[in-house]
Amino acid sequence: MRFLRHIPNILTAARLPAVFLIGIWTYWAGVWASAALALFIVAALTDIFDGWIARKLGAVSDFGRLMDALVDKIFILGLLVALAAIDCLPVRQWDDLGEYVAIDPQQTLIAAFGVILILMREFLITGLRLVAAAKGQVLEAEGLGKIKTFAQIIAIGHLIGLRAYETHWKLSAVWHQRWEVIIMSLFWLSVALTVVSGMSYLIRHRRHLPGLSE
């Protein structure tokens, strides 16, 4: 029975090696990109079920809540950096025939800026949570933050899926281009939610910031 109480934390920790496998398989492309998409879906589901299992087993703890939040950040940020590094962000130019002609440097820079905004927000909030933890308090995710995380997961899943379609399933050029528009819309929606939720979180918990403690 004692082992069962560790299952939620085991599921949480399992998302860490999944980051490396998903990144490598996405880079290898082809059938591996499809495997990366499948593993990503499984890993994302563990983020839902670890908390549910913890509540069912009465194994909810401050350590579990803190680690779940930290692992979520590593999972999402690690995959975003990996996808950006292997040019999975759809920032290509198209010709009149619907074919790729070149990578658009300006769009690449803009997409990279979006990833940097997400990185900055997550590091700031994680730092704030660590400061609060040092005071014996655990700052849990808020509603807007959970919506932000969901949007990020959906966007990342579509980016990995696009890689699988490009190199394995061979989606038609017309639908490919339309899907890229949808993916970038999801990506920038997640960026906007990330920034807004971060500002809201900092304002709400500003008492933990240096010089602003009550």
Secondary structure, DSSP 8 states (H G I E B T S, - for coil): -TTGGGHHHHHHHHHHHHHHHHHHHHHH-THHHHHHHHHHHHHHHHHHHHHHHHHHHT---HHHHHHHHHHHHHHHHHHHHHHHHTT-S--EEE-TTS-EEEE-HHHHHHHHHHHHHHHHHHHHHHHHHHHHHHTT------HHHHHHHHHHHHHHHHHHHHHHIIIII---HHHHHHHHHHHHHHHHHHHHHHHHHHHHHHHHTGGGSTT---
